[in-house]
Amino acid sequence: MPYGLLSKAIQFAVEKHDGDYRDGAYALPYSTHPIEVCALLRYLGGVTDEELLCVAALHDVLEETTTIKEEIEREFGIRVAQLVTELTRTEPTAEQAQGLSKEDLWQFRSNLLLADIGAMSNDAQQVKLADRLANLRQAKVTRKGEKIRRYERQSTKILEIIPKSVNPDLWKAIAGELA
């Protein structure tokens, strides 16, 4: 069966994200997000590498669920586990966050995210582009005022970090959303 491992990864993500929802009113189940990222990577980004598509489906399970890297490695292999780990954002420690205003904490987290993205492999950056495109499209519906402007500025910085050559179609789609 083509994409048998991908089918398994999608099912795994749906189970792991069960009970979680996206942001905003009338929010969809969270599992729709990794499926959207996977579809963007495949159909807009032109990626056919099954392991990379699995990474897209699994990209948030370490960050958003109780899943551990070893579980991903056991089920999907070393490469998938390493890339999912690469895509898992670094969060500030309690000590780093202590005393920061809400705005300063957002900026600190943003700086950590941008540093993480700069250190990612090209494969992880492709998934990050698909993830950012999905998130940016959703943010335009669920965020208003300064929150959306701040997210758009962060997205612009991501395009400054990730070379267009990593995945020109995904890169251009984000640039188009920002135009």
C-alpha positions as CSV (number, residue, x, y, z in Angstrom):
1,M,0.0,0.0,0.0
2,P,1.5,3.4,-0.9
3,Y,2.1,5.7,2.0
4,G,1.3,2.9,4.6
5,L,3.6,4.5,7.1
6,L,2.0,7.9,6.5
7,S,-1.5,6.4,7.2
8,K,-0.1,5.1,10.5
9,A,1.4,8.5,11.3
10,I,-1.8,10.3,10.7
11,Q,-3.7,7.9,12.8
12,F,-1.1,8.3,15.6
13,A,-1.4,12.1,15.4
14,V,-5.2,11.9,15.6
15,E,-5.1,9.7,18.6
16,K,-2.4,11.8,20.4
17,H,-4.2,15.1,19.8
18,D,-7.7,13.6,20.7
19,G,-9.6,16.1,22.8
20,D,-7.4,19.1,21.8
21,Y,-8.8,22.0,19.6
22,R,-7.3,24.8,17.5
23,D,-7.7,28.4,18.5
24,G,-10.7,30.6,17.9
25,A,-14.5,30.3,18.0
26,Y,-16.0,27.1,16.6
27,A,-12.5,25.6,16.7
28,L,-11.8,22.4,14.8
29,P,-10.1,19.4,16.4
30,Y,-6.4,19.9,16.7
31,S,-5.7,16.9,14.5
32,T,-6.9,18.8,11.5
33,H,-3.8,21.0,11.7
34,P,-1.1,18.3,11.2
35,I,-3.2,16.8,8.4
36,E,-3.4,20.3,6.8
37,V,0.4,20.7,7.2
38,C,0.9,17.3,5.6
39,A,-1.4,18.1,2.7
40,L,0.3,21.5,2.1
41,L,3.7,19.8,2.1
42,R,2.6,17.2,-0.4
43,Y,0.3,19.2,-2.7
44,L,1.7,22.7,-2.6
45,G,5.3,21.9,-1.7
46,G,5.5,18.8,-4.0
47,V,7.1,16.6,-1.4
48,T,6.6,12.9,-1.9
49,D,9.2,11.6,0.6
50,E,6.9,9.4,2.9
51,E,9.1,9.9,6.0
52,L,9.0,13.7,5.6
53,L,5.2,13.6,5.2
54,C,5.1,11.5,8.4
55,V,7.1,14.3,10.1
56,A,4.5,16.8,9.0
57,A,1.7,14.7,10.4
58,L,3.7,14.2,13.7
59,H,5.3,17.7,13.9
60,D,3.5,18.8,17.1
61,V,3.1,15.6,19.1
62,L,6.2,16.2,21.2
63,E,5.3,19.8,21.8
64,E,1.5,19.4,22.4
65,T,1.1,15.9,23.9
66,T,2.7,13.5,26.3
67,T,4.4,11.6,23.5
68,I,8.2,11.0,23.9
69,K,10.8,10.9,21.2
70,E,11.5,7.2,21.8
71,E,7.9,6.4,21.0
72,I,8.1,8.1,17.7
73,E,11.5,6.4,16.9
74,R,10.0,3.0,17.8
75,E,6.9,3.5,15.6
76,F,8.4,5.5,12.7
77,G,12.2,5.3,12.7
78,I,15.2,7.4,13.7
79,R,14.9,10.0,10.9
80,V,11.3,10.8,11.6
81,A,12.0,11.0,15.3
82,Q,15.0,13.3,14.8
83,L,13.1,15.6,12.5
84,V,10.1,15.8,14.8
85,T,12.5,16.7,17.6
86,E,14.1,19.4,15.4
87,L,10.6,20.9,14.9
88,T,9.7,20.9,18.6
89,R,10.1,24.5,19.8
90,T,12.3,25.4,22.7
91,E,10.4,26.9,25.5
92,P,11.8,29.3,28.1
93,T,12.6,27.9,31.5
94,A,10.6,29.1,34.5
95,E,13.6,31.1,35.6
96,Q,13.9,32.7,32.1
97,A,10.2,33.6,32.1
98,Q,10.1,34.9,35.7
99,G,9.2,38.5,35.9
100,L,8.7,39.0,32.1
101,S,5.6,40.9,31.0
102,K,3.3,39.1,28.6
103,E,4.8,41.1,25.7
104,D,8.4,40.4,26.8
105,L,7.6,36.7,27.2
106,W,6.1,36.6,23.6
107,Q,9.3,38.3,22.3
108,F,11.5,35.9,24.2
109,R,9.6,32.9,22.9
110,S,9.7,34.3,19.4
111,N,13.5,34.8,19.6
112,L,13.9,31.1,20.7
113,L,11.6,30.0,17.8
114,L,13.6,32.0,15.2
115,A,16.9,30.6,16.6
116,D,15.5,27.0,16.4
117,I,14.4,27.6,12.8
118,G,17.8,28.9,11.9
119,A,19.4,25.7,13.2
120,M,17.0,23.3,11.4
121,S,18.0,21.1,8.5
122,N,16.4,21.8,5.1
123,D,14.0,18.9,5.6
124,A,12.7,20.3,8.9
125,Q,12.6,23.8,7.4
126,Q,10.3,22.5,4.6
127,V,7.9,21.2,7.2
128,K,8.2,24.5,9.2
129,L,7.2,26.4,6.0
130,A,4.1,24.2,5.6
131,D,3.3,24.6,9.3
132,R,3.7,28.4,9.2
133,L,1.5,28.7,6.1
134,A,-1.3,26.7,7.9
135,N,-0.8,28.8,11.1
136,L,-0.7,32.1,9.2
137,R,-3.9,31.3,7.3
138,Q,-5.6,30.4,10.6
139,A,-4.2,33.4,12.4
140,K,-5.8,35.7,9.8
141,V,-9.2,34.3,10.9
142,T,-8.6,34.0,14.7
143,R,-6.3,37.0,15.5
144,K,-7.0,40.7,15.3
145,G,-5.2,43.9,15.6
146,E,-1.7,43.9,17.1
147,K,-1.8,40.1,17.5
148,I,-2.0,39.4,13.8
149,R,0.4,42.1,12.9
150,R,3.0,40.7,15.4
151,Y,2.4,37.2,13.9
152,E,2.9,38.5,10.4
153,R,6.1,40.3,11.4
154,Q,7.4,37.0,12.9
155,S,6.4,35.2,9.7
156,T,8.4,37.7,7.7
157,K,11.5,37.0,9.9
158,I,11.0,33.3,9.2
159,L,11.2,33.9,5.5
160,E,14.4,35.9,6.1
161,I,15.9,32.8,7.9
162,I,14.6,30.0,5.6
163,P,16.1,30.3,2.1
164,K,13.5,30.3,-0.7
165,S,15.4,27.4,-2.3
166,V,14.3,25.1,0.6
167,N,10.8,24.9,-0.9
168,P,10.1,27.7,-3.3
169,D,6.3,27.1,-3.6
170,L,5.7,27.0,0.2
171,W,8.0,30.0,0.7
172,K,6.1,32.0,-2.0
173,A,2.8,31.0,-0.6
174,I,3.7,32.5,2.8
175,A,5.1,35.6,1.1
176,G,1.8,35.9,-0.8
177,E,-0.2,35.7,2.5
178,L,2.0,38.5,3.8
179,A,1.6,40.8,0.8
